[in-house]
């Protein structure tokens, strides 16, 4: 009889870095011989084994339990899939990402990250621009009600912003990361002067 192995992600803390709150996750691996707790970091996607034992992107969106958030998430899902040409993947707990790039810093730290993505929270959707928001300050000024920091654009609902402007921003961010040939050697959003664009939400 085949032994069953299950992997469950557990959010154990939030890390506040450069003004951004990021989830810290571990994975509990239940094996017939033992239970193992593994620190997998914050940026790596679930591997194939884990993905088979956890919710799909579709199931995750359906579980959000807020009609407006589900509607907005589906709109962003379609937009980012069209821009990237890639299927969505769950990263960490609840972040939906598209396509990947490899990073390696001078410190020796390296890994993989999603090129574009979003986190669909009730009343607050976070859109990730991995090359930083500073380079899109002119477009962000036309976006509508939002807050923007290092590499995150926060909006309450898609109805508060101009979708064609948002799509332009996401498209440009995706194209910039892809122009780096899939390899990043520094934290891009720190390389530009971080001007914060804020419109009250």
CORWOVEN-V972874 format. One record per backbone hydrogen bond with DSSP energy under -1.0 kcal/mol. CO is the residue of the C=O (numbers start at 1). NH is the residue of the N-H. E is the energy in kcal/mol with one decimal. If there is no record, write none. Layout:
# CORWOVEN-V972874
co: [CO;CO]
nh: [NH;NH]
e: [E;E]
This chain:
# CORWOVEN-V972874
co: [6;8;10;13;15;17;20;22;24;24;26;27;28;29;30;34;36;38;47;48;50;51;56;57;58;59;61;66;67;68;69;70;71;72;73;74;75;76;77;78;79;80;81;89;90;91;95;96;97;98;98;99;101;102;103;105;109;111;113;116;117;118;119;119;121;124;125;126;127;129;133;134;136;137;139;140;143;146;147;150;151;152;153;154;155;157;158;160;162;163;164;165;166;167;168;169;170;171;172;173;174;175;177;178;180;182;184;186;187;193;197]
nh: [30;28;26;24;22;20;17;15;12;13;10;38;8;36;6;31;29;27;51;52;53;54;60;61;62;63;64;70;71;72;73;74;75;76;77;78;79;80;81;82;83;84;85;97;46;95;91;118;89;115;116;115;113;184;111;108;105;103;101;98;128;96;121;126;124;121;155;119;153;132;136;137;140;141;142;143;162;199;154;133;129;149;127;147;125;160;161;145;166;167;168;169;170;171;172;173;174;175;176;177;178;179;180;181;183;102;104;188;190;195;148]
e: [-2.7;-2.9;-2.4;-2.8;-2.9;-2.4;-2.8;-3.6;-2.3;-1.3;-3.1;-2.9;-2.5;-2.7;-1.9;-2.8;-3.4;-3.0;-2.9;-1.8;-1.2;-1.1;-2.6;-2.5;-2.1;-1.2;-1.5;-2.6;-2.2;-2.6;-2.7;-2.2;-1.7;-2.4;-2.6;-2.1;-2.2;-2.9;-2.0;-2.0;-2.2;-2.5;-2.4;-2.8;-1.1;-1.6;-3.3;-2.2;-2.2;-1.2;-1.4;-1.3;-2.2;-2.6;-2.0;-2.1;-2.8;-2.6;-2.2;-2.6;-2.7;-2.9;-1.3;-2.3;-1.5;-1.1;-2.5;-2.9;-2.3;-2.3;-1.9;-1.3;-2.8;-1.6;-1.3;-1.1;-2.9;-2.9;-3.5;-2.3;-2.8;-2.2;-2.7;-2.1;-3.5;-1.8;-1.6;-1.6;-2.2;-2.7;-1.7;-2.2;-2.5;-2.6;-2.5;-2.4;-2.5;-2.5;-2.2;-2.2;-2.4;-1.6;-1.4;-1.5;-1.6;-2.8;-2.7;-1.1;-1.6;-1.4;-1.8]
